[in-house]
């Protein structure tokens, strides 16, 4: 089969399209014929050699993908030709990922679904929706009627979280550093777009004097203290991402957390996105209740370099998706 292989970390030229042996699924694993996959920041860092030590080379990158089952054990509950999504769980890091015509993954991280949506739309969803849904459901326990702040709202996860939260029945506040991008937040259903200059607690408290019920922190450690100040007593902050690159806080003290405010974190796996939830999201997209922010669709493995280059520049909002044509 054809695949994109990183033999040694480096620049974009480290992404080599080549022919490799067809992967054989081990017991309990599933082989998927890849139809589309999203391109993510974590794959850029894998290519550059800046990922966790678990990444070894040569490696086929790709932490998510959608396609159809090609081969599966009888006891897996999966059948050849079935539409499936997969993500995370070491994919593209400790074992070869989705930048290929075929990928093998543990059956436990395969999500079956049925949809008539185009592959390029479905391909934008798995990691993005898993992270957004897991943050809201597991990290925050968000309920209908509550208020949610998304710090880092124009990221793909931020936009997804907004659409999921609105579909749930929450009131959403969401941030952008650029006034020009406030329209993107409104298009995602955000009730109160906020321009983030580094401190937004005052803006939030003007709208919600008692503070929001929940806050999703995607910018990172550099803004976490200010995010704490936006949340009501007994409200919750979930730390999920660090778009600004700061994962830790030097000399962190628990007393920087306001009295009664709860801090959680989310770094979940595919199993945190139940198949029935993913199916409902697909149906909501088809019905027009949820929107998908796709920045650009690239055709074929030869376009992976261009996709990663566009992800690195970060100038186009939304998900970058590679479509594999038969």
C-alpha positions in Angstrom: 0.0 0.0 0.0 1.0 3.7 -0.2 1.6 5.7 2.9 3.3 8.8 4.2 6.4 7.8 6.3 8.6 9.9 8.5 11.9 8.1 8.6 13.7 10.8 10.6 12.2 14.0 12.1 12.6 17.1 10.1 10.8 19.7 8.0 8.0 19.2 5.5 10.3 17.1 3.3 10.5 14.5 6.0 6.9 13.5 4.9 7.7 10.9 2.2 5.0 9.2 0.2 6.2 5.6 -0.4 5.1 2.0 -0.8 5.1 -0.1 2.4 3.8 -3.6 3.2 0.1 -4.0 3.9 -0.4 -4.1 7.7 -1.7 -7.3 9.1 -4.1 -7.0 12.0 -3.0 -8.8 15.2 -5.7 -10.6 17.3 -8.3 -8.1 18.6 -7.3 -5.4 16.0 -9.1 -4.2 12.9 -7.8 -3.2 9.5 -9.5 -0.1 8.0 -9.4 1.1 4.5 -8.9 4.8 5.0 -11.2 7.2 3.2 -10.2 10.5 4.8 -8.2 11.9 7.8 -7.8 15.2 9.5 -4.4 16.8 9.8 -3.6 18.0 13.3 -1.0 20.0 15.2 0.2 16.9 17.1 1.2 15.3 13.7 3.2 18.4 12.9 5.1 18.0 16.2 5.6 14.2 15.4 7.1 15.1 12.1 9.3 17.7 13.7 10.5 15.3 16.4 8.9 17.3 19.2 6.4 14.7 20.4 6.4 12.6 23.5 9.2 10.0 23.9 6.7 7.2 23.0 7.1 8.2 19.3 9.7 6.2 17.5 10.8 6.3 13.8 10.2 5.4 11.1 6.5 6.1 11.7 3.4 6.6 9.6 1.7 9.6 11.3 -2.0 10.2 11.8 -4.0 10.3 15.0 -7.4 9.9 13.4 -9.1 8.5 10.3 -12.4 7.4 8.8 -13.2 4.7 6.3 -14.6 1.2 6.1 -13.7 -2.1 7.8 -11.4 -4.2 5.6 -10.7 -7.1 8.1 -11.9 -7.8 11.6 -12.2 -10.7 14.1 -15.6 -12.3 14.3 -15.9 -11.4 18.0 -15.2 -7.6 17.4 -18.8 -6.9 16.4 -17.5 -5.2 13.2 -18.1 -6.4 9.6 -16.2 -5.7 6.4 -17.6 -2.6 4.5 -18.9 -1.0 7.7 -18.3 2.7 8.1 -16.0 3.4 11.0 -14.0 6.1 12.7 -10.9 5.8 14.9 -8.6 8.1 16.8 -6.0 8.5 19.5 -4.9 5.5 21.7 -1.3 5.8 20.5 -2.3 5.9 16.8 0.4 7.5 14.7 2.7 7.7 17.7 3.4 4.3 19.3 2.0 2.5 16.3 1.4 3.5 12.6 -1.4 5.9 11.9 -3.8 7.0 9.3 -1.6 8.7 6.7 -2.0 5.6 4.6 -4.4 3.6 2.4 -4.9 1.2 5.3 -4.5 1.3 9.0 -4.7 -1.3 11.8 -6.0 -0.3 15.3 -7.4 -2.0 18.4 -11.1 -2.9 18.0 -11.8 -1.0 21.2 -11.0 2.3 19.6 -13.2 1.8 16.5 -16.5 3.7 16.3 -19.1 2.4 13.8 -21.6 4.8 12.2 -23.9 5.2 9.3 -24.2 8.4 7.2 -24.6 9.7 3.8 -22.4 12.7 4.6 -19.3 13.1 2.3 -16.1 11.5 3.6 -14.4 14.9 3.7 -16.9 16.1 6.2 -16.8 13.0 8.3 -13.0 13.0 8.2 -13.0 16.3 10.0 -14.8 15.0 13.0 -13.3 12.2 15.1 -10.5 13.8 17.1 -12.2 17.2 17.1 -15.5 15.9 18.3 -14.0 13.4 20.7 -12.0 16.1 22.4 -14.8 18.6 22.5 -17.5 16.2 23.6 -15.2 14.6 26.2 -14.3 18.0 27.6 -17.9 19.0 28.0 -19.3 15.7 29.2 -16.4 14.2 31.2 -14.4 17.3 32.1 -17.3 19.7 32.8 -20.5 17.6 33.1 -22.2 20.4 31.2 -26.0 20.5 31.5 -28.8 22.1 29.5 -29.5 25.7 30.7 -25.9 26.3 32.0 -23.5 28.9 30.8 -20.2 27.9 29.2 -17.0 30.0 28.5 -14.7 28.6 25.8 -11.2 30.1 26.0 -9.7 29.6 22.6 -13.0 29.5 20.7 -11.8 29.8 17.1 -9.7 26.6 17.3 -11.3 23.5 15.7 -12.0 22.0 19.2 -13.4 25.4 20.4 -15.8 25.7 17.4 -16.9 22.1 17.8 -17.5 22.6 21.6 -19.6 25.6 20.8 -21.9 23.7 18.4 -22.2 20.7 20.7 -23.0 22.9 23.8 -25.6 24.9 21.8 -27.2 21.7 20.7 -27.3 20.6 24.3 -29.1 23.8 25.3 -26.3 25.8 27.0 -25.6 29.6 26.7 -22.1 30.0 25.2 -19.5 32.7 25.6 -16.4 32.2 23.4 -13.1 34.0 22.8 -11.0 35.1 19.9 -7.9 37.3 19.9 -9.0 38.9 16.6 -12.1 41.1 16.3 -12.3 40.0 12.7 -13.0 36.4 13.7 -16.0 37.2 15.9 -18.2 36.3 13.0 -16.9 32.8 13.0 -18.0 32.4 16.5 -21.5 33.7 15.8 -21.7 31.3 12.8 -21.0 28.4 15.2 -23.9 29.6 17.4 -22.0 31.4 20.1 -24.2 33.8 22.1 -21.5 36.1 23.3 -18.3 36.4 21.2 -15.5 38.0 23.3 -12.2 39.6 22.1 -9.4 38.2 24.3 -6.6 40.6 25.1 -5.2 38.3 27.8 -7.7 39.2 30.5 -11.4 38.6 29.9 -12.7 38.1 33.4 -14.1 41.7 33.4 -16.0 41.1 30.2 -17.5 37.9 31.4 -18.6 39.3 34.7 -20.3 42.2 32.9 -22.4 39.6 31.1 -22.7 37.1 33.9 -22.2 38.9 37.2 -22.0 35.7 39.3 -19.7 34.0 36.7 -20.3 31.2 34.3 -21.1 27.7 35.3 -18.3 26.1 33.3 -15.2 27.1 31.4 -13.2 25.2 28.8 -9.5 26.2 28.8 -7.9 25.6 25.4 -5.3 28.5 25.4 -3.3 27.0 28.3 -1.4 27.9 31.4 -0.8 31.5 30.4 -4.5 32.3 30.7 -5.7 29.8 33.3 -5.6 32.2 36.3 -7.8 34.7 34.5 -10.2 31.9 33.4 -10.6 30.9 37.0 -11.9 34.4 37.7 -14.7 34.0 35.2 -16.3 31.0 37.0 -19.0 31.2 39.7 -18.5 29.5 43.1 -18.9 25.7 42.7 -18.4 26.1 38.9 -15.8 24.1 37.0 -12.8 24.9 34.8 -11.6 22.1 32.5 -8.0 22.3 31.2 -7.9 20.5 27.8 -5.4 22.3 25.6 -2.5 24.8 25.4 -2.9 26.6 22.1 -0.4 29.2 23.3 2.1 26.4 24.1 2.2 26.7 27.9 1.2 23.4 29.5 2.5 24.2 33.0 2.5 27.1 35.4 5.8 27.8 37.2 5.4 27.9 41.0 1.8 26.8 40.8 -0.1 27.1 44.0 -3.5 25.6 44.7 -4.5 28.8 46.3 -4.5 30.5 42.9 -7.8 28.7 42.4 -10.7 30.9 43.8 -12.5 29.4 46.7 -15.1 26.9 45.7 -14.1 26.8 42.0 -13.2 23.3 40.7 -10.4 22.5 38.3 -10.4 19.3 36.2 -8.5 18.2 33.1 -9.3 16.2 30.0 -7.0 14.1 27.9 -9.3 11.2 26.9 -9.4 8.5 24.3 -11.8 7.2 21.6 -13.8 5.3 24.2 -15.0 8.6 25.7 -17.0 9.2 22.5 -19.8 6.6 22.5 -20.9 5.4 19.1 -24.5 6.6 19.8 -23.2 10.1 20.5 -21.1 10.2 17.4 -24.1 9.0 15.4 -26.3 11.7 16.9 -23.7 14.3 15.9 -23.7 13.0 12.3 -27.4 13.2 12.2 -27.4 16.7 13.6 -24.9 17.8 10.9 -27.1 16.3 8.2 -30.1 18.1 9.7 -28.2 21.4 9.8 -28.3 21.7 13.7 -24.5 21.3 14.0 -21.9 23.0 11.7 -18.5 21.6 10.7 -15.7 24.0 10.1 -13.6 22.6 7.3 -10.7 24.8 6.3 -9.7 23.0 3.2 -9.9 19.5 1.5 -6.7 18.0 0.0 -6.8 15.1 -2.5 -4.4 12.3 -2.1 -1.4 11.5 0.1 0.8 13.8 -2.1 -1.0 16.7 -0.6 -0.1 15.9 3.1 2.9 18.3 3.0 0.6 21.1 1.8 -1.9 20.3 4.5 0.7 20.3 7.3 2.2 23.6 5.9 -1.3 25.2 6.2 -1.8 23.9 9.7 1.5 25.3 10.7 0.7 28.8 9.4 -2.7 28.7 11.1 -4.2 31.4 8.9 -7.3 29.4 7.8 -9.8 28.5 10.5 -11.2 25.0 10.7 -10.1 21.5 10.0 -7.7 20.5 7.2 -8.8 17.1 5.7 -7.1 14.8 3.3 -9.4 12.8 1.1 -8.1 9.5 -0.4 -9.7 8.8 -3.7 -10.2 5.2 -4.8 
